[in-house]
Each structure stands twice: as structure tokens, then as C-alpha cells.
Amino acid sequence: MKVLSRRYVIAAAVAMLVGTIGQARADTVVYATISANGASNSTFGFLDLTTGQFTASANLSILSVSLTSGADGTVYSGGFDGNLYTIGAGGTVTRFGSVTAPINGGIQEGFFGLADTGSNGLYGLNLNNIAEVDHISADGNSLSSLGSMTNLVGTSSGSLAFGPDGALYLTASSLTGVEELFRVNTTTGVATAVGTGLQGTNAGLALVSAGGTLYGIDAVDLSGSGPLGIYTINTTTGVATATGADVTGLPIGYTLDSAATLPEPSPLIMALTSIAVGSGVLWNRRRKAQPFAE
């Protein structure tokens, strides 16, 4: 009969748990925020792009209209109030820098897309009156426009994300009212359409990269009752292909606000590891002298 210490068994279980979640994270799991129509705040959580399951983690104090994450694990959010924030453990929201989304046409709205560049700061998608991509400094205290996208005048929805190929992409409604994928020149701000449209998707498609693939998620259901679909997007043709999974786990009346890649290492995995190790230490202090049999 093999005799094992309970400490060894706990360590093995933790390793298996962390390994399983780590694999799922790399392939399919992303951060996401959801909210009800007319709400003043969002719910933060995790979305599995393979199954479509959303798991709530915390209620935020802001209405989040965009998300992005840095390689260091920092999660940034664009608030509907035009400010930038970071989201910490337990859903803690902290103002980031002093910049706000530009006011055009007398209307203050937030950055409807965010993309982290690391030490070079952030890109923010401003959809007020005339669409434009703005560069935000790494400390969040200065902003400069890359230029207006006159081919996207009048758009009222959109998203921004780096693709697996390193290019910056956005989704938005063009002048013809068709939801399209655009590749953004990060020097000139010019948005070039990829293909002829994201057929079959709703307006407000949220972009996020995961597992070497660019995904799009229906953020708004135009019919008022249909499912929120999940798509893979071909960055060469601009074609969106339904994965067959729809977003589930949302309360009635809620839609998706935004999504962002989980960085490596995942804060979720780190938290689980910390909790498990802490539990093992606590048990070790209380354990009896004799081992237990397997």
C-alpha cells in the first residue's frame, strides 16, 4: 500500500487544476463585460469562446464600453463617461491617467475600442461624429489623433483590437450601413476595408484575439430576442464565420459590451494558485503527525 502525505495530494490536485485552466485560457477564454440596456454600470467576467459560456466575476462601478489587457496583466477599460480606468482584483475600478475621449458634436462618449501597445501606450477608437483612432500615452495623461476616418462618418458602434498578425483592426459600420472589418494604419490613422463586409453579424461586433485567431462577438442583438453569435474572422478576406456557439449565461436583457485577451500569465490562474497554496500551508500547520493511506 502506497502512503502519501496529504500535502502531496493537494499539490498534485492544484497542478492539474492550474494546468487545465491554463490550456483553456490560451485557447478560448477571454475577459468580457456585459450590461443591461440603460444601465449605469457593467458586470465583469470571463467568456469561453468555444462554449459561449459567460461567467460573472464582479460588478463594476462604471459602464464599460471597451476593454484591453497588457502583457503585464493590467486590464484597461474605457468608460461611457469618456474616462479611462484599470480593473483590479474583485472588480476594483481606478481612474487611469487624465485623458478623456474627445468631444465632437457636443456629445461626450467613451472610447468604444481600446488596444494596448505595451510601452508605447494605448490606441483608442473615438466614434463621436467622425470616427478616429487616438494614441494615448503610456501614463494615460496625453492624447493625439492619428487622423479622421472620413469613410466611417456617422458610425455609432465599433471595436478595436490587434490581430494575431500584429496588425490593428477595427469593426464599424461604413457609410453604406454595412458592418465591416478595417485594417488601421497606426501612423496615418487610415482605415482600409478588408473584404466587403462581415455578413451575418450584428452592428457592434466586439473584436478579440485568442489562440492565434481573431474573433468577433455580437455585442448587440438588433432583433431584440435572438442569440449573440461568436465568429472567427479571416483577416485576409474579412469574412466572419460562425463558430456555432452563442453567448450564454447572461441575465435576461443583458448584452455584451466588450472583450479582451487574457494575458500570460493569467491573473485568474495566479489567483487560483495563490488560494490553493495558501490552503495547503494552512492545512500543513494543522495536520496530524501521521500520513494517510491512498
C-alpha positions as CSV (number, residue, x, y, z in Angstrom):
1,M,0.0,0.0,0.0
2,K,1.4,3.4,-1.1
3,V,1.4,6.0,1.7
4,L,1.2,9.7,0.6
5,S,1.1,12.8,2.6
6,R,-2.0,15.0,2.2
7,R,0.3,17.9,1.3
8,Y,1.5,15.9,-1.8
9,V,-2.1,15.1,-2.8
10,I,-3.1,18.8,-2.6
11,A,-0.1,19.9,-4.6
12,A,-0.9,17.4,-7.3
13,A,-4.5,18.5,-7.5
14,V,-3.5,22.1,-7.7
15,A,-1.1,21.4,-10.6
16,M,-3.9,19.6,-12.5
17,L,-6.4,22.4,-11.9
18,V,-4.0,25.1,-12.9
19,G,-2.8,23.2,-16.0
20,T,-6.4,22.6,-17.2
21,I,-7.4,26.3,-16.8
22,G,-4.2,27.4,-18.4
23,Q,-4.9,25.4,-21.5
24,A,-8.4,26.7,-21.7
25,R,-7.2,30.3,-21.2
26,A,-4.7,30.1,-24.0
27,D,-7.2,28.7,-26.5
28,T,-10.7,30.1,-25.7
29,V,-11.2,32.2,-22.6
30,V,-11.2,36.0,-22.6
31,Y,-12.3,38.8,-20.3
32,A,-15.7,40.3,-21.1
33,T,-18.1,42.9,-19.7
34,I,-21.9,42.9,-20.1
35,S,-24.7,45.3,-19.1
36,A,-28.4,45.8,-19.4
37,N,-30.0,48.4,-21.7
38,G,-29.9,51.8,-20.0
39,A,-27.7,50.6,-17.1
40,S,-25.1,52.8,-15.5
41,N,-22.6,50.0,-14.8
42,S,-21.3,46.8,-16.3
43,T,-20.6,43.3,-15.0
44,F,-17.1,41.9,-15.5
45,G,-16.3,38.3,-16.1
46,F,-14.9,35.6,-18.3
47,L,-16.2,34.3,-21.7
48,D,-15.3,30.9,-23.2
49,L,-15.3,31.5,-26.9
50,T,-15.7,27.7,-27.6
51,T,-18.7,27.1,-25.5
52,G,-20.1,30.7,-25.3
53,Q,-20.4,30.5,-21.5
54,F,-20.1,33.8,-19.7
55,T,-19.1,33.6,-16.0
56,A,-19.6,36.7,-13.9
57,S,-16.8,37.8,-11.6
58,A,-17.6,41.3,-10.3
59,N,-20.0,44.2,-10.7
60,L,-18.1,47.3,-11.8
61,S,-18.8,50.9,-10.7
62,I,-18.6,52.1,-14.3
63,L,-20.4,51.4,-17.6
64,S,-17.5,49.8,-19.6
65,V,-17.7,50.2,-23.4
66,S,-14.2,48.8,-24.2
67,L,-11.5,46.5,-22.7
68,T,-7.9,45.7,-23.4
69,S,-5.2,44.0,-21.5
70,G,-1.4,44.5,-21.3
71,A,1.3,41.8,-21.2
72,D,1.9,42.7,-17.5
73,G,-1.7,41.7,-16.7
74,T,-3.2,45.2,-16.4
75,V,-6.8,45.4,-17.6
76,Y,-7.8,48.7,-19.1
77,S,-11.4,49.9,-19.7
78,G,-12.9,52.8,-21.5
79,G,-15.9,54.1,-19.5
80,F,-19.0,55.5,-21.2
81,D,-18.2,58.8,-19.4
82,G,-15.1,59.2,-21.6
83,N,-12.5,58.4,-18.9
84,L,-10.0,55.5,-18.9
85,Y,-9.8,53.0,-16.0
86,T,-8.0,50.0,-14.8
87,I,-9.8,47.0,-13.4
88,G,-8.2,45.2,-10.4
89,A,-8.9,42.3,-8.1
90,G,-12.5,42.0,-7.1
91,G,-13.6,44.4,-9.8
92,T,-11.9,47.4,-8.2
93,V,-12.0,50.3,-10.7
94,T,-9.3,53.0,-10.7
95,R,-9.1,56.1,-12.9
96,F,-6.2,55.8,-15.3
97,G,-4.4,59.0,-16.3
98,S,-6.2,62.2,-17.0
99,V,-7.2,61.9,-20.7
100,T,-10.8,61.7,-21.8
101,A,-12.3,60.8,-25.2
102,P,-12.6,63.9,-27.4
103,I,-15.9,65.6,-27.5
104,N,-17.2,66.0,-31.0
105,G,-20.6,67.4,-31.9
106,G,-21.2,68.4,-28.3
107,I,-21.6,64.8,-27.2
108,Q,-19.3,63.1,-24.6
109,E,-19.0,59.4,-25.0
110,G,-16.2,56.9,-24.3
111,F,-13.5,55.1,-26.3
112,F,-15.5,52.4,-28.0
113,G,-12.4,50.4,-28.7
114,L,-9.0,50.1,-26.8
115,A,-5.8,48.3,-27.8
116,D,-2.7,48.0,-25.7
117,T,0.7,48.5,-27.3
118,G,2.8,47.9,-24.2
119,S,5.4,50.6,-23.5
120,N,4.0,52.7,-26.3
121,G,0.7,53.2,-24.6
122,L,-2.8,52.6,-25.9
123,Y,-4.9,53.2,-29.0
124,G,-8.5,54.4,-28.5
125,L,-11.4,54.3,-31.0
126,N,-13.4,57.5,-30.9
127,L,-16.7,57.4,-32.7
128,N,-18.1,60.8,-31.9
129,N,-19.3,62.5,-35.1
130,I,-16.3,61.4,-37.2
131,A,-14.5,58.1,-36.4
132,E,-10.8,58.4,-35.5
133,V,-8.1,56.4,-33.7
134,D,-6.3,58.2,-31.0
135,H,-2.9,57.4,-29.5
136,I,-2.8,57.6,-25.7
137,S,0.5,57.9,-23.8
138,A,1.7,55.1,-21.5
139,D,0.8,57.1,-18.5
140,G,-2.6,58.0,-19.7
141,N,-2.0,61.7,-19.5
142,S,-1.8,62.8,-23.1
143,L,-3.6,62.1,-26.3
144,S,-3.1,62.7,-30.0
145,S,-5.3,61.9,-33.0
146,L,-3.9,59.7,-35.8
147,G,-6.4,61.3,-38.2
148,S,-10.1,61.2,-39.0
149,M,-11.6,58.3,-40.9
150,T,-13.9,60.1,-43.3
151,N,-15.1,56.7,-44.7
152,L,-16.7,56.0,-41.3
153,V,-18.6,59.2,-40.8
154,G,-21.8,58.7,-38.8
155,T,-20.9,55.3,-37.3
156,S,-22.4,54.6,-33.9
157,S,-20.7,51.4,-32.9
158,G,-17.3,49.7,-33.2
159,S,-14.4,47.8,-31.7
160,L,-10.6,47.8,-31.8
161,A,-8.1,45.0,-31.3
162,F,-4.7,43.8,-32.5
163,G,-5.0,40.7,-34.6
164,P,-2.7,37.6,-34.3
165,D,-0.7,39.0,-37.2
166,G,0.1,42.1,-35.2
167,A,-2.0,44.5,-37.3
168,L,-4.6,46.8,-35.7
169,Y,-8.2,46.0,-36.7
170,L,-11.5,47.7,-36.1
171,T,-15.1,46.9,-36.8
172,A,-17.5,49.6,-37.6
173,S,-20.5,50.4,-39.8
174,S,-19.4,52.1,-43.1
175,L,-21.2,54.8,-44.9
176,T,-23.4,52.2,-46.6
177,G,-24.5,50.9,-43.2
178,V,-22.7,47.5,-43.6
179,E,-20.7,46.1,-40.6
180,E,-17.1,45.8,-41.9
181,L,-13.6,44.9,-40.8
182,F,-10.9,47.5,-41.3
183,R,-7.2,47.4,-41.0
184,V,-5.8,50.6,-39.4
185,N,-2.5,52.2,-40.3
186,T,-1.1,53.2,-36.9
187,T,1.0,56.0,-38.5
188,T,-1.6,57.8,-40.6
189,G,-4.8,56.5,-39.0
190,V,-6.3,55.5,-42.4
191,A,-8.8,52.6,-42.1
192,T,-8.8,50.2,-45.1
193,A,-11.7,47.9,-45.6
194,V,-10.8,44.2,-45.6
195,G,-13.2,42.3,-47.9
196,T,-16.8,43.5,-48.5
197,G,-18.4,43.2,-45.1
198,L,-18.9,40.9,-42.1
199,Q,-22.1,39.3,-43.4
200,G,-24.4,37.7,-40.9
201,T,-23.2,39.7,-37.9
202,N,-24.9,42.4,-36.0
203,A,-23.8,46.0,-35.6
204,G,-21.4,46.5,-32.7
205,L,-19.3,43.4,-33.3
206,A,-16.7,43.1,-30.5
207,L,-13.2,42.1,-31.6
208,V,-10.7,40.0,-29.5
209,S,-7.7,37.8,-30.3
210,A,-7.3,34.4,-28.7
211,G,-5.4,31.3,-29.5
212,G,-3.9,32.7,-32.7
213,T,-7.4,33.7,-34.1
214,L,-9.3,36.9,-34.4
215,Y,-12.8,36.6,-33.0
216,G,-15.9,38.7,-33.3
217,I,-18.8,38.6,-30.9
218,D,-22.3,40.1,-31.4
219,A,-22.4,42.8,-28.8
220,V,-25.9,44.0,-29.7
221,D,-28.8,41.9,-30.9
222,L,-30.7,44.0,-33.4
223,S,-33.8,41.8,-33.4
224,G,-34.2,42.2,-29.6
225,S,-34.6,38.5,-29.0
226,G,-32.0,36.5,-31.0
227,P,-28.7,35.0,-29.8
228,L,-25.4,36.7,-29.6
229,G,-23.2,34.8,-32.1
230,I,-19.4,34.1,-31.9
231,Y,-17.4,34.2,-35.1
232,T,-13.9,33.6,-36.3
233,I,-12.7,36.4,-38.7
234,N,-10.4,35.8,-41.7
235,T,-8.0,38.8,-41.6
236,T,-7.3,38.4,-45.3
237,T,-10.8,38.2,-46.7
238,G,-12.7,39.9,-43.9
239,V,-15.2,37.0,-43.8
240,A,-16.8,36.2,-40.4
241,T,-17.6,32.5,-39.9
242,A,-20.0,31.4,-37.2
243,T,-18.4,29.0,-34.7
244,G,-21.8,27.5,-33.9
245,A,-21.6,28.8,-30.3
246,D,-23.7,31.6,-28.9
247,V,-23.1,33.7,-25.8
248,T,-24.9,32.1,-22.8
249,G,-25.0,32.8,-19.1
250,L,-26.2,36.4,-19.4
251,P,-29.1,37.7,-17.3
252,I,-32.3,38.5,-19.3
253,G,-32.0,41.8,-21.1
254,Y,-28.2,41.9,-21.0
255,T,-25.8,42.2,-24.0
256,L,-22.1,42.1,-24.4
257,D,-20.2,45.4,-24.0
258,S,-16.6,44.4,-24.7
259,A,-13.9,41.7,-24.6
260,A,-10.2,41.5,-24.1
261,T,-7.5,38.8,-24.3
262,L,-6.3,37.2,-21.1
263,P,-2.6,37.9,-20.9
264,E,0.1,35.4,-20.0
265,P,0.3,34.6,-17.1
266,S,-3.4,34.8,-16.5
267,P,-4.3,36.8,-13.3
268,L,-7.1,34.2,-12.8
269,I,-4.6,31.3,-12.7
270,M,-2.3,33.3,-10.4
271,A,-5.2,33.9,-8.0
272,L,-6.2,30.2,-8.0
273,T,-2.6,29.2,-7.4
274,S,-2.3,31.6,-4.5
275,I,-5.5,30.4,-2.9
276,A,-4.6,26.8,-3.3
277,V,-1.1,27.2,-2.0
278,G,-2.4,29.2,1.0
279,S,-4.9,26.4,1.8
280,G,-2.1,23.9,1.6
281,V,0.1,25.9,4.1
282,L,-2.9,26.3,6.4
283,W,-3.6,22.6,6.4
284,N,0.0,21.7,6.9
285,R,0.0,23.8,10.1
286,R,-3.0,21.9,11.4
287,R,-2.2,18.4,10.1
288,K,-1.7,15.5,12.4
289,A,1.6,13.7,12.7
290,Q,0.7,10.6,10.8
291,P,0.3,10.4,7.0
292,F,-2.9,8.9,5.4
293,A,-3.2,6.0,3.1
294,E,-4.1,6.2,-0.5
